[in-house]
Amino acid sequence: MTRWTGPLLLLLAACRPAGPPDAPAAAVPFPKRCSSCALESGPDHVCSITRWCASCARDAASGHRCERTGYCPKCRAETGRGHVCGKTTACLSPACAKGGWPVDRGPNHACGKSTYCRDCKVDAGVDHSCRASTWFCPRCEVEASEAHLCDFSRYCASCSSERAVRGRHVCGRTRFCPPCASDQTFVHAHSDPPGAAN
């Protein structure tokens, strides 16, 4: 039974033709009281983790937001709309609530600055580009690409490459060189070959 099955069955039950007027109302088997943790529980109850939500008519975990989150039994957590099992959880901070909906977060999440990209399977910042395979750097709290060097470079969304934090970046003419830790022209020479001992 998935997290949406309970509400769907209730909706479909409401659409069935009514029985004879004198027929007794069908007894709803839930909520029941759990004998182990003494919480009201439904069919998907997990002791000490979920409780019955009367508004949603289903089991819910800590951090539940009515009609905004869903319970994932595999992850044992409330999740957002774009949940990926084993990879994301719902961020319930006010900084991450977009129109009341929580955002999904991965391991490198920063509240109000990143959300999880299902296509790339990484946390992504505001300048995220699936095409450029960018990811969110939790240390710098900005979007980064393959040549990223913390404290020295930032992602340039205009030309889809890293640029130096200090110095003058010219889109299409310069790019960040990690060994030099600065913006350089596309073709330039190092005094020592990359990886040579100093």
C-alpha positions as CSV (number, residue, x, y, z in Angstrom):
1,M,0.0,0.0,0.0
2,T,1.6,3.4,-1.0
3,R,1.3,6.6,0.8
4,W,-1.5,7.8,-1.5
5,T,-3.6,4.6,-1.6
6,G,-5.5,5.4,1.7
7,P,-6.8,8.8,0.5
8,L,-7.5,7.5,-3.0
9,L,-9.6,4.6,-1.6
10,L,-11.6,7.1,0.5
11,L,-12.2,9.3,-2.6
12,L,-13.3,6.3,-4.7
13,A,-15.6,5.1,-1.9
14,A,-17.3,8.5,-1.8
15,C,-18.1,8.1,-5.6
16,R,-19.8,4.7,-5.3
17,P,-23.6,4.7,-5.4
18,A,-25.2,4.8,-2.0
19,G,-26.9,1.7,-0.6
20,P,-30.5,1.6,0.7
21,P,-31.3,4.5,3.1
22,D,-31.7,2.2,6.1
23,A,-28.3,0.5,5.6
24,P,-25.9,1.1,8.5
25,A,-22.9,3.2,7.7
26,A,-19.7,1.1,7.0
27,A,-17.5,1.0,10.1
28,V,-14.1,2.7,9.5
29,P,-11.5,0.4,11.0
30,F,-9.0,3.2,11.8
31,P,-7.7,4.8,13.9
32,K,-6.9,2.1,16.4
33,R,-4.7,2.5,19.4
34,C,-1.3,0.8,19.1
35,S,-0.7,-1.6,22.0
36,S,3.1,-0.9,22.0
37,C,3.3,2.9,21.8
38,A,-0.3,3.9,22.7
39,L,-0.6,6.2,19.7
40,E,-3.6,6.2,17.4
41,S,-2.6,4.3,14.3
42,G,-3.6,3.2,10.8
43,P,-2.6,0.4,8.5
44,D,0.9,1.7,7.8
45,H,1.7,2.4,11.5
46,V,5.3,2.1,12.6
47,C,5.6,2.1,16.4
48,S,6.9,5.4,17.9
49,I,7.5,6.8,14.4
50,T,4.0,7.4,12.9
51,R,0.7,8.5,14.3
52,W,-2.8,8.8,12.8
53,C,-3.6,12.1,11.0
54,A,-7.4,12.5,11.1
55,S,-7.3,15.3,8.5
56,C,-5.4,13.2,5.9
57,A,-6.9,9.9,7.1
58,R,-3.5,8.2,7.1
59,D,-0.4,7.5,9.2
60,A,2.1,10.4,9.4
61,A,5.6,10.8,10.8
62,S,7.2,13.7,12.6
63,G,7.2,16.9,10.5
64,H,4.0,16.0,8.8
65,R,2.2,18.9,7.0
66,C,-1.4,18.1,6.0
67,E,-1.8,17.7,2.3
68,R,1.8,18.9,1.8
69,T,3.9,15.9,2.8
70,G,3.7,12.1,2.4
71,Y,5.0,9.3,4.5
72,C,7.6,7.0,2.9
73,P,7.7,3.6,4.7
74,K,11.1,2.7,3.2
75,C,12.8,5.9,4.5
76,R,10.5,6.1,7.5
77,A,10.1,9.9,7.1
78,E,7.8,12.5,5.8
79,T,8.8,13.5,2.3
80,G,8.1,16.2,-0.4
81,R,6.6,15.8,-3.9
82,G,9.9,14.9,-5.6
83,H,11.1,12.4,-3.0
84,V,13.8,9.8,-4.1
85,C,14.0,6.9,-1.7
86,G,17.3,6.7,0.2
87,K,18.5,10.0,-1.2
88,T,16.1,12.8,-0.1
89,T,14.0,14.0,2.9
90,A,11.7,16.9,3.2
91,C,13.2,20.2,4.5
92,L,10.5,21.7,6.7
93,S,12.3,25.0,7.5
94,P,10.4,28.2,6.7
95,A,13.3,29.2,4.4
96,C,12.6,26.2,2.2
97,A,8.8,26.2,2.1
98,K,7.8,27.2,-1.5
99,G,4.1,28.1,-1.4
100,G,3.7,26.0,1.7
101,W,5.3,22.9,0.0
102,P,8.5,21.6,1.5
103,V,11.5,21.1,-0.8
104,D,13.4,17.8,-1.1
105,R,16.9,17.9,0.3
106,G,19.9,15.8,-0.2
107,P,23.1,15.4,1.9
108,N,24.6,18.7,0.9
109,H,21.4,20.8,1.4
110,A,21.6,24.4,2.7
111,C,18.2,25.9,3.7
112,G,16.9,28.5,1.4
113,K,19.9,28.0,-1.0
114,S,19.5,24.5,-2.5
115,T,17.0,21.8,-3.5
116,Y,17.5,18.2,-4.9
117,C,17.7,17.8,-8.7
118,R,16.1,14.4,-9.6
119,D,17.7,14.3,-13.0
120,C,21.3,14.9,-11.8
121,K,20.8,13.2,-8.4
122,V,22.6,16.1,-6.5
123,D,21.7,19.1,-4.4
124,A,21.4,22.1,-6.7
125,G,21.6,25.8,-6.2
126,V,19.8,28.7,-8.0
127,D,22.2,28.6,-11.0
128,H,22.0,24.8,-11.5
129,S,22.5,23.5,-15.0
130,C,21.8,19.8,-15.7
131,R,23.5,20.3,-19.1
132,A,26.7,21.5,-17.4
133,S,26.6,18.8,-14.6
134,T,26.8,21.4,-11.9
135,W,26.2,20.6,-8.2
136,F,25.8,22.6,-4.9
137,C,29.0,23.1,-2.9
138,P,28.0,23.1,0.8
139,R,31.2,24.8,1.9
140,C,30.9,27.8,-0.5
141,E,27.1,27.6,-0.6
142,V,27.0,28.2,-4.4
143,E,26.6,26.2,-7.5
144,A,29.9,24.6,-8.7
145,S,31.2,22.7,-11.8
146,E,34.0,20.1,-12.4
147,A,36.8,22.7,-12.1
148,H,35.5,24.1,-8.8
149,L,38.1,25.0,-6.1
150,C,36.6,26.1,-2.8
151,D,37.2,29.8,-1.8
152,F,38.9,30.4,-5.2
153,S,36.2,29.9,-7.9
154,R,32.5,30.3,-8.6
155,Y,30.2,29.0,-11.3
156,C,29.4,31.4,-14.2
157,A,25.9,30.6,-15.5
158,S,26.5,32.8,-18.6
159,C,29.3,30.7,-20.0
160,S,28.7,27.4,-18.0
161,S,32.2,27.4,-16.5
162,E,34.0,28.2,-13.3
163,R,35.4,31.8,-12.8
164,A,37.8,33.1,-10.3
165,V,36.4,34.9,-7.2
166,R,39.1,37.6,-7.6
167,G,40.2,38.9,-11.0
168,R,38.5,39.7,-14.2
169,H,36.5,36.9,-15.9
170,V,35.5,37.4,-19.6
171,C,32.9,35.0,-20.8
172,G,34.1,33.0,-23.8
173,R,37.7,34.2,-23.4
174,T,38.8,33.1,-20.0
175,R,38.1,30.2,-17.7
176,F,39.2,29.2,-14.2
177,C,42.4,27.2,-14.1
178,P,42.6,25.1,-10.8
179,P,46.5,24.8,-10.8
180,C,46.8,28.5,-11.2
181,A,43.8,29.3,-8.9
182,S,42.9,32.2,-11.3
183,D,41.2,33.0,-14.6
184,Q,43.4,32.3,-17.6
185,T,43.0,32.3,-21.3
186,F,41.9,29.0,-22.8
187,V,45.5,28.2,-23.9
188,H,48.2,29.1,-21.4
189,A,51.3,27.3,-20.1
190,H,52.2,26.4,-16.5
191,S,55.8,26.7,-15.4
192,D,55.6,23.2,-14.0
193,P,53.5,20.4,-15.6
194,P,50.3,19.6,-13.6
195,G,51.0,17.1,-10.8
196,A,54.8,17.8,-10.7
197,A,56.4,18.0,-7.2
198,N,57.4,21.5,-6.0
